[in-house]
């Protein structure tokens, strides 16, 4: 890991285990790495302390309503116009952007993959992104893409920002350090982090394993926010205090560096002579954050029937249609099952939403075999899915006593738009040719006689 003059809040070196965070979702934060670096009472003084430059980063139009207006003021060693020089074309052929109609011969169907193998060559995070599906149109800021990542090397002198959307990163194998313009986050499996649209960052390895793997939701639309709780009230699900935003940290490095950009589906690179992660202080509400999925407080049925999976929504990116998401981020965490007279696993269904699913660890209750940690499943718009035959028989005949689903964490990127499969995903060697056979044992049971009431 690169330790070049990294300074965090109060001037401390930002070593592993020493990071600090500010709690709250969507708060207006203020933080400084050096005392007096943050101006008081105004945003843009004639001269900033320490010879810093003031700069605003806006995540929404200037005139957006107060509740959705996002901006932060950054006080940095150089203005960002010095962090983007003359661009050259760059290529990351496995990272795709909607609209993307990749040519492949795989027909429509329910799909599932085993984990993507560890790379045999040296790859950093940016080089290790593999797009599985795309939906919508990034140029109109609608839809999303679902990616997997595998890498084994630090982005030491390479930096990246994505103008197409915000990145929700879900580690599955190995903890990562996400060093952004506005601070540093250490993120381990069962945690997530979000890097806002347009924010520069790099990703470093953390731990001793030989490869790192996980998932990414690239959200082109309205930013992720907390879902409304409705009649649930003021508590449970993802509580705002459990979201953590990093304190200011900067990297004072004077050496050749490269800044990579994704803009309208194309990639570019520019060479500069210093690190762009040079924000010494900042204030505002446009900021990265992390969240520990283990702090999610599930709400479910306590008498009978199975609630809709939306009850497990952690974050939602809304559209103009109320209650219809551009993307929902949903998890299936450890929880108690207590419902009476009820088939407890997820029921069979068809859905206007399209579902990309991953498993971080453990076992998913509706697919007891075949869906393994690091794996992926895709159930697109209006394609039927539900428990496999083994899970059905077990649940239909189980004694209905309280049972705890433990040591598990699955998630779903769910969007109102159909998810188009990439050529890479269609031809991936880990695609399970026999996935559909998991439902073969669901034979006719109808005999015309009334059931027990």
N, C-alpha and C positions, 0 to 999 in steps of 0.2 A: 504494500500500500504506500502511496506517495504521501509524505508528511511535510511537504515544503511549506514552511511558514503558515500553517493553518492556525488562525486565531479565532476563538469563540467568545461568547459573552464574558465580560470581565477580564478579557485578555488571556484566558487560559488556553493552553494547547488542547485541541479537540481530539483526545485519544479515545479509544474504545472504552465504553463503560462510563465516560465522563460527560456525555452529552446532556444538555438541558433542553426542556421543552416548555411551552406555554399552553395551558389547557383551554379548550373551548372551540366550538365550531362556528366559523364565520365571524369571529370577534374582530374588533379593531385593535391590533397589537402594536406595541412599540418595543424596540430592543436595540442595543448597541454593544459592539465589541470593545470599544474604547470609550472611556468616560468623556462625556461632552460631545460625542460625535453626532448625536441626534439633536437637531435644532428644536427649540421649544417655542411654541406660540406662532410658528409660521412654517411653511413647507420649503420655501426657496429663498433663503437669505442671500444677500449680495455676495458674501463670501462664507463658505462653510468651514467649520473647524477642521483642522488637520489637512487643509488643502483638498478636501473632498469635493466631488461634483454631485449636485442634486439632480435627480431624474425621476420621473413618474412612469410607472408601469401600469397600464390600464387593461383590465380583463373584461370590460364592458364599455359600451358607448358612454361618452361623457354625460349624456342626458338620461341615462337609464334611471328608473325609479330608485329611490333610496334603498329599498329592500334588495335590489338586484345589482346595485352599482358597486363595482369592484375596482379598487385601485390601491396601489402602495407607492409610497415615496421612498426611494433608495438613495443612500449617500455612499458613493463609491470612489475608488481610487482613480478610475478613468470612466468617462461616460461610455455607454454601450456603442456609440458610433465608432469608437476605437476598437471594439471587439468584433466588428464585421467589416473586413476589408474587401478587396475584389474577390468575388465568388468564382469558383470553378464547379463544373458539374461533378457529381459524385453518384455512385451506384450502390444500392442495397437491394438487389433483385428479389430477395425473398420477403421484403417488407412492401406490402401492397396497400393501396388506398382506394376507397369507394369513389365513384363507381368502377367496379372491376369485374369484368366478365371473362375470367381466365378460361382458355380453351382446355377442356379435359373431357374424357369419355365416361366419367363416373355418373350414373343416373341419379335422379332424385331418390332420397331414402333416409331413414334413420341411420346415423353413423356413430362409430366409436373408435377411438384410437388408444393404443398403449402409449406410455410415455415416449417422448422424443429422445433418442439416444444421446449420450454425452458426446460433444464434439471431439474429433480426433486431431484437429488442428487448433492453433491458438486463435481464440475469438474473444473480443470484448463484448460488452452488453449490446452496443449498437449493431455490431456485426452478427450477433446471435439471435436477432428478432426474426421469427418466422410467422407470417400471417396465415391464419387458418380460415377466417371468414371476413367478408366486408359487407356493409349494409349502408344504403343511403348514398349521400354525395357530399364529400368533404368540402367541395367548393361552395356549396350552399349552406354549409354548417348544419347538416342533417345526417343522423345515423352514427355508425360506429364501426370499428374493426376489432376483431378478437385475435390476439397473437399469443404464441408461446415464445419463451426465450430460453436459450441454453448458451452459456459462455464460461470461460475459464481464465479470463485475463482482465486486469484493471484498465479503465480508461484513464491513464495517468496524465497524458497531455492532450487528450481528446475531450471535447465538450459538445453538447448537443442542445438544441431547442426545437420544439415542434410547434409550428404555426398552425397546423391543421386541427389540433385538439389537445385536450388535457389527457394525461396518462395515469390510469389507475393500475398500479403494479402490485401483483399478488405473488410473493415468493412461495415456492413449493419445496425446493431443495436448496438449503444454504441461505444464511443471512447475507444481506447486502448493505453497503453504506451508500446512501444517496446524498451527494454533496450538491446542493442547489445554490443559486445566487443568494438566497435568503437564509441559509442555514443547512445544517447536516442532520440527517435522520438515519439511524440504524434500524433496519427492518428485517425481522426474522419470519420464518414460516408461521402462519396463524396471525400475522400482522399484515396490513396493507399500507401503501402510501400513495399519495396523489401529488403529481407535479403539474401545476397549472399550464395552460396554453402559453407558449412563448417564453417560458422561463428556462434559463440555461442551467445545465446540470451535468454531472458525470456520475458514473456508478462504479464503485470499487468492491472488491471481494472482501468477505469477512468470514473467518473460519478456516478449517484445515482440509475440507474436502477438495476433490480435484475438478468438480464441475458444479455450476449453479444453474437452477432451472426454475421456471415459474410461468406466470400468465400476465397478460396486459390487456386492458380494455382501453382503446383509443377512442375517446368520446368527442365526436365532431360537433355536437349540439350544445344546448344550454348546459351550464356547469352542473356537476353533481351537487346535490343538496340533501338534507335530511327529509325523508318522507313525512307527510302529515300523519299524525297518530289518530286523528278522528276520535271516535268514542273510547279509544284506549286511554286518552287523557294525556297527562303531562310527563309520564315516566315510562320506562322500559323501552325495548328495542335498542337502538344505538343512542346513548345519552350524550349530549353535546360535550360534557366535561371530559369524556374519554378520548376526544380527538386532541392530538398534540401537534403543535406547530413549533418548529425549531427556533431557537434564539439565533441572533445574528452570528455569522461566522464568515471569515474571508480567507482567501488564499493569496498571499503576496508572493507571486512567482514571476520572475523575469527570465523567460526562456521561450524558445519556439513552441507554439501550441496551435491546435487546429480546432476550429468551431464548425460543427456540422449542423445543417439546417434541413428540416423537412417543411416544404411549402407547396400546397396544392398537389400533393402526391409525388413531388420530385425532390431530389436530394442535391444539396450543394455543400461545398466546403470552402472555408477561407482560412488563411494562415495569418496568425498574429504573433507578437513577441512577448506575450504575457498571459497570465490566467485571467479569464473573464469573470471568475468568481471572486470579485473584489468589493463586495458590498459590506461596508464596515458598520452601518446602522440602517435601520428601516422602520417605517411605521405604515400601517394600513391593514386592509382586509383581503388583499389578493396575495395568497401565501400558500406554500406547500403544507401538507400535514400527513400524519400517520395515525393509524387506529389499530388497536388490538382487538381482533375478532372475538377473543375470549371474554371480553367485557360486554358483549352483546347480551341483552336480557330478553330471552325468548318469551313470547306470549302464544298460548295455544288453547286447544279445547280441553276443558276440565270436566266435561260430562259425556258428550257424544259428538260424533262426526269429526271430520278433518278440515281445518280451515284452508283457505287458499294459500299457496306458497308466498304470496305477497306479504303475508304476516311476518316473513323473515327478511324483509327488505332493509338493508343497511343504508344504502344511498340510492337516490333516483335523479335522473336527468330529465326534467319535464319537457313536454311540448306544449303547443298552444291549446291542445285538447286536454282539458282537465282530467287527471287520472290516467292518462295514456302516456307512457314513458318513451322517450328516445332511447334510454337505457335504464334498466334497474340492475343494481348489484345486490344479489340475494345470497344469503348463506344458510347452510343447514348444520347448525352447531350441536354439541351435546345438549340433551334435553330429556325430560321425562315424558313417557307416553302413558296416559291414564284413562283415555276415553273408553266408555262402556258401549257394548253392542256396536262396535265400530271396527271397520277395516282400517288399521292404523297407518300403514305406509301411504305414500302419495297415491291417489287414485288414478285410474286410467283416464286420459283426457287428450283432447285436441285443442289447440290454442292459436289464437290470432297472433300471439307473440312468438318470436323465435328464440330458442334457448340454447346457449352455449354453456356447457357445464364442465367443471374441473373438480378434481379431488385433491385436497392438500395433504391429508393424512387419514388413516383409518379406513372404515368401510361405510359405504352409502347404503341406507336401509332398503331402498327399492331395487338395488342391484348388488346382490351379495357376492357375485362372482363376475370377473371380467372387467369391472370398472375399478382400476387400481390407482394409488396415489401417483400423480403426475399425468394421469390419463385425461382424455377429453371425450365428451359426447356432444352431438349436435342433433337437436330435434327441431326442425324448421317449421315455419308457419303451417298449421293445419295437418301436420303429420302426427298420427297417434303414437302415444308412448305411455309408459307406466311400468309397474313392477314386473320383473321377470317371473317365469313360472315358479322357480324355487321360492322367491320372496312371497308370491301370492299364496302358495300352499302353506307356507309357514305361518303367515299372518292370518289366513282364513281359519286355521285350526288351532291357533295358539290360545292358551289360557289367558284371559284378559285381566291380568293383574298388573300393577304398576311396573313398568320396565324402563330402565334408563338407557338411552342411546348414548354411549360414552366413547371417548377416544376417537372422535370423528370430526372432520371439517370439510364439507363440500361447499361449492359456490356456483352461482349462475350469473352470466351476463345475458340479460333478457331484453330484447328490443322489439318494438312494434314493426320493424322493417324486416323483410326476408334477408337471411344471411347467405350471401353468395360464397360458395366454396372456392378456394384458390387451387390452382394447378398443383402447387406444392402439397397441400393437404390431401388432394384427391389421389396423388401418387405416392404418398408417404408410406414407407414400408411397414409402419406400425398400425396402419388401418386394419381393423378387425373384419375380415371377410365373413366371419360367422356371427356377427353381432345379432342379426335378426333371428337367429336360432334360439336366443334366450327366451323368446315367447312361444316356441313350438309346443311346449307342454301345456299350454292353455287350451285344453280341449273342451268340447261341448259337455256341459254338466246338466243341462236342462232335461227334466224328465216329466214335466207336466203336473207334478204334485206340488201342493202348497208348501211353503217353507214354514219353519217354526217361528211363531210370533210370541 
